[in-house]
Structures are given as C-alpha cells and as structure tokens.
Amino acid sequence: MLKTRIITAFVLLGVLLGALFFLPPFGWLAFASLICAGAAWEWGGLARFAGARRATFAVLMGAACLLLGAVAGLASDAPQRPVGLLGFYGVSAAFWLAVVPFWLKHKWRLQGNASAMLVGLIVLLPPALAMAHLRAVSPLLLLAVIAAVSIADISAYFTGRAFGRRKLAPEISPGKTWEGAGGAVVGVTVFGFVLALGSSLAITSTPLIAGLVPLLAGFTAVSIIGDLFESLLKRQAGLKDSGTLLPGHGGILDRIDSLTSTLPLVGLAALWLAI
C-alpha cells in the first residue's frame, strides 16, 4: 500500500505541476472544473444521492465552475480582478468559520437532497473557483497554498505518531491528536517564514511576526477543520474513503478536503489585498 501511495503521489504531483505551469487559462479553468465535477460525484456518494441525481449534480457543478470562472474572466489570457467571486468566497468563509465548528460539535448529518446539494455547492464550488483565481494571480501562490496544506497534514501525522496522547476528535477521526495539530501549526509556520525569507520580506520586524504567526496558525486550524468535516461525513456514510479513483489515496475529496476550507479564504485575502 505504501508503494502504491508513493507512486500515485508522484503521478498526481506531475499532473498538477504540468497543468499548473503549462495549461492556458481556459485549460486550467477546465482542469479545476473537472476536479469540481469529480469531487461532486463523490459528494453525491456521501449524501447517498440516487445514480441519476448523483451524475446530474456532478455535471452541473463542473459546468457551473466553468461558466462562473469564464464570466469572472478567469479563462482569459489577460484576466481582470474577479470581484464577482467575492460573494462565493464570503459565503464559504462564513460556512467554514461560523457553521462547521458547530457542525462538528453537534455532529449534524446531511438531511435531504436539497440541503445536501446546497452544502455541496458551498463546500466544492468556491475552492474550485479559487484554484482558477489564485493561479491567475500567480501559479507559485497556488502551489504555496497546496504545499502548506500538505505540510500541515504531514507534520500532524508524524508529530501525532511520535508524541500524540490527547485525542483531538475521537468520535470523528480517532487518529488525530492535539499534539499532531500543534505539529501542523509549527510545520506551516516554519514553511511560511521560509517563504517570507525567500520573498525578501523583513520578517525580523515585530509587526510582521505578530501578524504572520497567528495568520499561519489560523490557516492551519482551518485546514484541520476541512479534514475533520470530510471525516465526519465519511463516518456518517459508513465509508472509509470518499472514492477509489486514486490508488492508495482514496478519492478526490480525500485529497482536497483541507483545500476546500483554505482555498476560498486565501482567494478572499487575495481579492482584499488587490483592492
């Protein structure tokens, strides 16, 4: 299984880097829309949609991402600032910061097809649009966000294995610990400061340190929330993985769970900084 996971990881990395740096804007938007459609198909499995409804939901989500991204100018070689995405990012931020913590605490379930579709739209469409938006800002920015999420996951795993004692959410994801979460914060913080050094920022200034550390810690916390949210839905659906598309890694949702919560927030920050 470890060998399979490693091979799949290298293939995914190659596909991602190739698409990220060589596809034209429309091609990248189509790539993000395809990921959105695949994730929506798996979401339909978590929500127990019937076959036709599940397929329809996946197709509509992919089409919506492609259409909205094109309307926002993300398919153009000279994109404008996509202010039209502000509402999508705002709803996503409110969902992850104000709703999901209570969802995890009370362990709510997806109830009814309409509500499951609405939640799926909020969870999946904004991060797919953010993929296209952030790549238009800078491919390196999007790559840094993806890398930060991966570092959080890896740091949490190894720190938890070595020092984990106190369970973070035993009824949702028994393997996660508070020590692992702390390790994730440390890993992402170190990564953030390395990037800051590489960008020639004066990271020794007290105001920058005072602002950067809590931002990186908050980013890590939101990534963990995204992971826990998908873990809860899988547990409630009686599934180990969201899908079987990626050998050794499960499904698309299993790979992007933390990105669903973090990408829209970074997209929101990018829009705000561009004002």
C-alpha positions in Angstrom: 0.0 0.0 0.0 2.8 2.4 0.8 4.4 1.8 -2.6 1.1 2.4 -4.3 0.6 5.6 -2.3 4.0 6.9 -3.3 3.6 6.1 -7.0 0.2 7.7 -7.0 1.5 10.8 -5.2 4.3 11.3 -7.8 1.8 10.9 -10.7 -0.5 13.4 -9.1 2.3 15.8 -8.5 3.5 15.5 -12.1 -0.1 16.1 -13.4 -0.6 19.1 -11.1 2.7 20.8 -11.9 2.3 20.2 -15.7 -1.2 21.6 -15.7 -0.4 24.4 -13.3 2.6 25.8 -15.3 1.7 24.8 -18.9 -2.0 24.9 -19.4 -3.5 28.1 -20.8 -6.0 29.9 -18.6 -9.1 28.2 -20.1 -7.4 24.8 -19.9 -6.6 25.4 -16.2 -10.2 26.5 -15.6 -11.4 23.4 -17.3 -9.0 21.3 -15.2 -10.4 22.9 -12.0 -13.9 22.3 -13.2 -13.1 18.7 -13.8 -11.8 18.3 -10.3 -15.0 20.0 -9.0 -17.2 17.6 -11.0 -15.3 14.6 -9.7 -15.5 15.8 -6.1 -19.2 16.5 -6.6 -19.7 12.9 -7.8 -18.0 11.7 -4.6 -20.1 14.2 -2.5 -23.2 12.5 -4.0 -21.9 9.2 -2.6 -21.6 10.7 0.9 -25.1 12.2 0.6 -26.5 9.0 -0.8 -27.8 10.5 -3.9 -29.5 8.2 -6.4 -27.5 7.4 -9.5 -29.1 9.8 -11.9 -29.2 12.6 -9.3 -25.6 12.0 -8.4 -24.4 12.2 -12.0 -26.6 15.3 -12.7 -25.1 17.0 -9.6 -21.6 16.3 -10.7 -22.2 17.6 -14.3 -23.9 20.7 -13.1 -21.2 21.5 -10.6 -18.5 21.1 -13.2 -20.4 23.2 -15.7 -21.1 25.9 -13.0 -17.4 26.2 -12.2 -16.5 26.5 -15.9 -19.3 29.1 -16.6 -18.8 31.2 -13.5 -15.0 31.2 -13.9 -15.3 32.3 -17.5 -17.8 35.1 -16.6 -15.3 36.2 -13.9 -12.6 36.5 -16.6 -10.6 33.5 -15.4 -10.5 31.9 -18.9 -8.8 35.0 -20.4 -5.1 35.5 -21.1 -5.4 38.9 -19.5 -7.8 38.3 -16.6 -9.3 41.2 -14.6 -9.6 41.1 -10.8 -12.6 38.7 -10.4 -14.6 40.7 -7.9 -17.6 38.7 -8.8 -16.2 35.8 -6.7 -16.3 37.9 -3.6 -19.8 36.6 -2.7 -18.8 33.0 -3.2 -15.7 33.4 -1.0 -17.7 35.3 1.7 -20.4 32.5 1.9 -17.6 29.9 2.0 -15.7 31.8 4.8 -18.9 32.1 6.9 -19.6 28.4 6.4 -16.2 27.2 7.5 -15.6 29.7 10.3 -19.1 30.1 11.8 -21.1 26.9 10.8 -18.7 24.0 10.6 -17.3 24.3 14.2 -20.9 23.8 15.4 -21.5 21.1 12.8 -18.5 19.1 14.1 -19.6 19.7 17.8 -23.2 18.5 17.2 -22.3 16.0 14.5 -25.1 17.1 12.2 -26.0 15.0 9.2 -26.7 15.9 5.7 -30.5 15.9 5.6 -32.5 15.8 2.4 -31.3 16.1 -1.2 -31.9 19.8 -1.5 -29.9 20.7 1.6 -27.1 18.2 0.7 -26.8 19.8 -2.7 -26.7 23.3 -1.2 -24.0 22.3 1.3 -22.1 20.6 -1.5 -22.2 23.7 -3.6 -20.8 25.8 -0.7 -18.1 23.2 0.0 -17.0 22.5 -3.5 -17.6 25.4 -5.9 -15.7 28.2 -4.1 -12.4 26.3 -3.8 -12.6 25.2 -7.5 -13.1 28.9 -8.5 -10.3 29.8 -6.1 -8.0 27.3 -7.9 -8.5 29.3 -11.1 -8.3 32.7 -9.4 -5.1 32.1 -7.5 -3.4 30.5 -10.5 -4.2 33.7 -12.4 -2.7 35.8 -9.6 0.4 33.6 -9.5 0.9 29.8 -10.1 3.5 29.9 -7.3 0.9 31.4 -4.9 -1.5 28.5 -5.6 1.4 26.0 -5.3 2.4 27.5 -1.9 -1.1 27.1 -0.6 -1.3 23.4 -1.7 2.2 22.8 -0.3 1.2 24.4 3.1 -1.8 22.2 3.4 0.4 19.1 2.6 3.0 20.2 5.1 0.2 20.6 7.7 -1.0 17.1 7.0 2.5 15.5 7.1 3.6 17.4 10.2 0.4 16.4 12.0 0.9 12.8 11.1 4.5 12.4 12.2 4.1 14.6 15.3 1.0 12.7 16.3 2.7 9.4 15.8 5.7 10.5 17.9 4.0 12.5 20.7 0.3 12.1 20.3 -1.6 11.5 23.6 -4.7 13.7 23.7 -7.3 12.9 21.0 -8.5 15.9 19.0 -11.8 14.5 17.9 -12.0 10.8 18.9 -15.6 10.3 17.6 -14.8 11.8 14.2 -11.1 10.9 13.5 -9.6 8.8 16.2 -6.1 9.1 14.8 -5.8 12.9 15.2 -4.4 14.4 18.3 -3.8 17.8 19.8 -0.1 17.2 19.7 -0.4 16.5 15.9 -2.3 19.7 15.4 0.4 21.6 17.2 3.0 20.0 15.0 1.0 21.1 12.0 1.0 24.6 13.2 4.8 24.5 13.7 5.3 23.0 10.3 3.2 25.5 8.5 4.7 28.4 10.4 8.2 27.4 9.5 7.2 27.0 5.9 5.6 30.4 5.9 8.7 32.1 7.3 10.9 30.3 4.8 8.7 31.7 2.0 8.8 35.1 3.6 12.6 34.9 3.7 12.6 33.9 0.0 10.5 36.9 -0.9 12.9 39.3 0.9 10.3 40.4 3.5 11.8 41.9 6.6 10.5 39.1 8.8 12.5 40.2 11.8 10.2 43.2 12.2 7.9 42.7 15.2 4.7 43.8 13.5 5.2 41.3 10.7 5.9 38.4 13.1 3.0 39.4 15.3 0.7 39.3 12.2 2.2 36.3 10.3 2.2 33.8 13.2 -1.5 34.0 14.0 -2.4 34.0 10.3 -0.4 30.8 9.7 -1.9 29.2 12.8 -5.4 30.2 11.7 -4.7 28.8 8.2 -3.6 25.5 9.8 -6.7 25.4 12.0 -9.0 25.9 9.0 -7.2 23.2 7.1 -7.7 20.8 10.0 -11.4 21.7 10.2 -11.8 20.9 6.5 -10.2 17.5 7.1 -12.4 16.8 10.1 -15.6 17.8 8.3 -15.0 15.3 5.5 -14.0 12.6 8.0 -17.3 13.2 9.8 -19.3 12.8 6.6 -17.5 9.7 5.6 -18.0 8.2 9.1 -21.7 9.0 8.9 -22.0 7.5 5.4 -20.1 4.4 6.6 -17.3 4.9 4.1 -13.5 4.6 4.6 -12.7 6.7 1.6 -14.7 9.2 -0.5 -13.9 7.2 -3.6 -11.5 4.8 -5.3 -10.1 7.0 -8.2 -6.7 7.5 -6.6 -5.0 4.2 -5.7 -3.7 4.3 -2.2 -5.2 7.7 -1.6 -8.9 7.1 -1.9 -10.9 9.7 -3.8 -10.6 13.3 -4.9 -12.3 14.6 -1.7 -9.8 12.7 0.4 -7.0 14.7 -1.3 -8.7 18.1 -1.3 -10.6 18.0 2.0 -8.3 20.7 3.6 -8.2 22.7 0.4 -12.0 23.1 0.3 -11.7 25.1 3.5 -8.5 27.0 2.9 -8.5 28.0 -0.8 -11.6 30.2 -0.6 -10.1 32.1 2.4 -6.9 32.7 0.5 -8.9 33.8 -2.5 -10.8 36.2 -0.3 -7.5 37.6 1.0 -6.1 37.9 -2.5 -9.2 40.0 -3.6 -8.9 42.2 -0.5 -5.2 42.8 -0.9 -5.8 43.7 -4.6 -8.4 46.5 -3.7 
